[in-house]
Amino acid sequence: MATVTEKKKASAPKLQHSKERYMFWFENMLLQRRFEEKAGQLYGQQKIRGFCHLYIGQEACSSGAATALTKGDKYITAYRDHGIPLALGTDPKAIMAELYGKKTGTTKGKGGSMHIFDKENGFVGGHGIVGAQIPLGAGIAFAEKYNKTGKLCICYFGDGAIRQGAFHEALNMAMTWKLPVIFVVENNGYAMGTSVARSSNVTELYTLGEAYDIPSEPVDGMSVEAIHEAVSRAAERARKGDGPTFLEFRTYRYRGHSMSDPQKYRSKEEVEEYKHRDPIEQIRAVILDNKLATAEELEAIDKKVKEIVAESVQFAEDSDFPDASEAYTDVYAENDYPFIMD
């Protein structure tokens, strides 16, 4: 990834966290990592078909936000969407079954990898059209404000999506109406294979929010602590009625854009450089250095997580594909429209 000049220091964590929170971060990010590693293997075995975009390396972006927000808050993202529901507590079995296209999946096998959905945990979906979820995120926030729920929406999108006009329209409307929304650009450096520096004159992406007078800041996307802190501040602002915040999570994906990406646009050395700042290893070090757990206890957690993933795979393997008639269900909000019944 092209190096950019840091014009504003990225956010750094300031608060001390409980043992329980550090242990949650470690286990949850590890669950995301092992789940995605297995998904990649299964795709290679043609168990998973269609599109598949892995979240490996970006786990802090979801786990940090999950501990900063509360039950009832809404999450929306693009098609790299396995990690966020795993951070929120969605059943890994249901997610894996969805990747398999089975009827026990989160959307009954209809959505696949790019369209995970979990209403109970506030995950309103992965979305396949680049940038399309940004105005939806603003709309969800409008509904929360209109209904006086005290809840908010956090809207994730990639660095490529900020080239869409909908990004600017949504930010303008959100600030004008002081909507309770947190806009998050997960800047992993590349829009597919195009670096930020090659596609934009503005490489400090958070500054785009400042054009609309939205409080904006860069955040170390490889630090779950930094993300927790930044999202906590943004959430407090939203709940006070002060409107949106725009956060740039400076993160990195270790795998390709999708499973078909040959990754010729970057070097192995670049990938390894980011792996030295791996979010899971950072938390592992904090836990061990502060004697919150032993190396053996962390190894046991890894074993537990691998078993959860293995059970998810078995569940997906054992589940049935949906009947062809399912293609006609869940299409409309109601089931008794005259033209459907005729």
N, C-alpha and C positions, 0 to 999 in steps of 0.2 A: 504494500500500500504506500502511496506517495506520502511522504512526511510533510506535514503542514506546520507553519509557525504557530506556536501557542500564544495567541494574543490575550487570552484570559485564562488564568489558572483553573484547571478542572477541579470540581468539588472534591473535598476530602472529608472522610467521616470524622465527626467530632464527639459523638456519644459513645458511652460504654454500653455494651449489650449483655444480656443475660446468657448464662450457659445454655439454656433451652433454645434461645434464638440461634446461637452459633451452631448448635447441634442440628437444628432444623435446616439451616442453610446448607450444612455439609451433606446431610442425608438427601435433601430435596434436589440439590444441584447434581448430586451423584446419581439419583434416580433419573433425572433428565438425560444425563450423559450416557448411562448404561442403556436406557430405552432407545436413544437415538443411534447408538452404536449397533444395537441389535436390529433396528429398523433398516439401517444401511446394509447389514448382512442379508436380511430377508429380501430386500429389494434385489440384491445381486442374485438371489436364488429364485427370483420371479414369484415369490410369495406375495409381495406387494407390487401392484401395478400402477401405471399412470405416473403422476408427478410425486416427488418426494423431496422436501427441502429440510435439511437437518439443522438443528439448533446448537450443535456441538461448538463450545467456546463462548456461547452467548448466555449461558445459564443464569448468570448473575442478574441479567436484565429482568428476568421474571421473578426469581426468588426474592430479590431485594424489594421489588414492588409489592409482592404478596404480603410481606410482613409490615409494610408501611400503610396499607389500606385496610378497610374493614369489610365485614360481611355486608353484602348488598351493593357494594361498589361494582361497576361494570368494567369489563376488559374487552377490547376489540383489537384485532391485529390483521396482518396480511396472511400470506400462505405458509410462512415458516412458523407454524402454529401449534406444534406439539408441546413445546416447553411451558407455555403459560398455563394451559389447563392442568398440567402435571404439578405446577407450583400451587395451583388453587385447590388441589385435592380431587380432581376428576379421576375416576377409576382407570388405572392404566390398562386394565382388561378391555374396557369399552373403547379406549383410544386405539389400542392395537387391533381390535376387531374392526374398527372403522378403516384402518389402513388396509386391512385385508378385504374390505368391501362386504363384510358380514352383517347380518341383520341385528346382531347384538351390539353394533357399534354406536357411537354417540349420535349419529344421524341415520341409523338403520342401514348403514352401508351405502348411502346415497352420496355422501359428500367426499369420502376418501380423505387423503392426507391434507388437502388444502382447506377443508371445511369442517373442522372439529367444532363442536358446539356443546355447551353445558349451561343451561339456564339456571340450574340450582346453585351453581358456584359463581354465577355472574359472568361467564365467558360467552359473549354474544358472537363469537365466531372468528374463524379465519376467513379471509376473503381473497379471491383469486385475481381480481383486477387491481393492478398497481395503483395505489392511492385512493381507491374507491371507498375504503373504510374511513377515511379522514372526515368527510362531511357526515358520515353515519355516526362517528364518535361525537361530533358536535351536536347532532340531532338527539342522541341518547342523553347527553348532558342537558340539552334543552328540556327534555321530558322530565328529568330529575328535578330541575329547577321549577318547572311549571307545576309539578305535583308536590313540591315542597317536601321531598323525601330526605333531604340532607345528605344524599349520596352523590357520587361523582362518576365520571367515566375517564379511564385512562386509555388513550388511543395510540397504539404503536404503528409505526411504518418504517420502511427502509429509506436509506439515503437517496435511492433512485426516485422515490415517490414525491420528493419535494419539488421535482420538476413539473409536477402536474398542477394545473390551474386550480383544481379543487383544494389543494393544500392552502393556497393563499386566500381563497374564498372562505374556507372554513375558519381559518385563523382570524380573519377580519370580522366575521359574524360573531365568533365566540367572544372576542374582546369587546365588541360593540354591545353585546347583550350580557356580558360578564357571566358566561356559562361555566359551570363547574367541571371543567375538562382539563386533563393533563395530556398535552401532546408530546409524544416521545419519538424521536427519530433514532432508530438503532443504526448508527453509522458504523457499519463493519468495513467501510472503505471502498466497497465495490457494488455497483448496480449491475448485477450479473458479472460481466468481466470488465466493466468500465469504471475506472477509479474516479473518485470525487474530483480530483484535480483536473482530470481530462474533460469533465462534463459541466463544470461550474466555475465561474469567476470567483464565487464566494465559497471558500473551503471551510470557513468557521461557520458551520451550518446553524448553530444556535442564534447567530446574529440576524437570521431571517425573521425570527420572532420579534426582535426589537423594532423592526419596521412597523409593527402594529402596536407598539407600546406594551407588548406582552413580556413579563419578566422571563428571562431566558438565560440558561447557563449550560456549559459543558459539564459532563459527569464522566468519571472514570468507569467505563462500562465493564471493566474486568474486576471491579471491586464491588461485591454485594453490599458491603457496608456503605460505600459512597452512594450507591443507588438507593438504598433504604433511606438515607438521610435526605437526599434530594427530593424523592417522592413524598416523604413525610412533610417537608416544607411546602411543596406544591399542594398537597392535599389540605393542609391547614388553611392555605390561602383560598382554595376553592370553597371550602366549607364556610368560610367567613363571608362569602359573597363577593370576593375580590376578582373572580374570574379565572381565566386560564393561565397555565404556565407552559413554557416550551423547553423541554430538556433534550439535549443531545447526548445520548449514551455512546461513548466512544468504545466500541467493542470490536470483536473479530470472530469470524467463523473459520474454524479449522478445515472444514470440508468445502467442497465446491458449492456454487450457487444452488445447483440441483444435482441429482445423481448422474446427469449426462455431461457435467461440466469438466473438461480436461484440465482446467486451471493453468493455462499457459500464460496468463497475464500476471502471475506472481511467482516468486521463487520459493523453494523449500526453506531457504534460510529465513525468509520473511515470516513464514508460518511458525517456524521454530522460535523465532524471537518473541512472538506473542505467547507461545506456550510457556515461556519462562514466567509469564504473569498470569498463569492459569487461575481462574477464580476459585476453583475447587481446592487447588493446592495452597492458595493464599489462606483460605479458611482452615484447611488442615494444619497449616503452620501455626495459626493463632490458637487453635485448640490444643495442640501439643505443647507449644511454648508456655501456655498459661495453665497447663495441666488440667484442662477441662475434661479430657479423656485420654486414654492410653492408645498407643499405636495398635494394640491388639483389639481394643474396642472399636476403633475406626475400621479395622479390617473386618470385624464382625458385621458392621453396618454395610460395608460393601458387599459382603456375602448375602446379607438379607435383601439388599436391593437387587442383586442379580437373580435371586429366587423369585422376587416379585415380577421381574421382567420375564423370566422363564414361564411363570404361571400365566402371564398375559399372552404370551405366544401360544401356549397350549390351549388357552381359552379361545383364542382366535381360530386356531386350527380346528377345534372341535365344533365351532359354531357353524350354522348353516348360512348359505347365501340367501338374500331376500327373494321372495317370489316375484315373478314378473309383474304381478298386479300392484306391487308396491310403487311402481313408477307413477301411478295415478293418485297416490295418497300424499298428504302434506304439501300439496301444490297450492291450495287456496286456504284462506283463513277460516272459511266455513265449508261445510260439507253438503249443504242443501241448496246451493245455487240451482235454479231451474235448468240451465243448460248442462249442468253436470248430471242431474237426475234423469234427463231425457235419454 
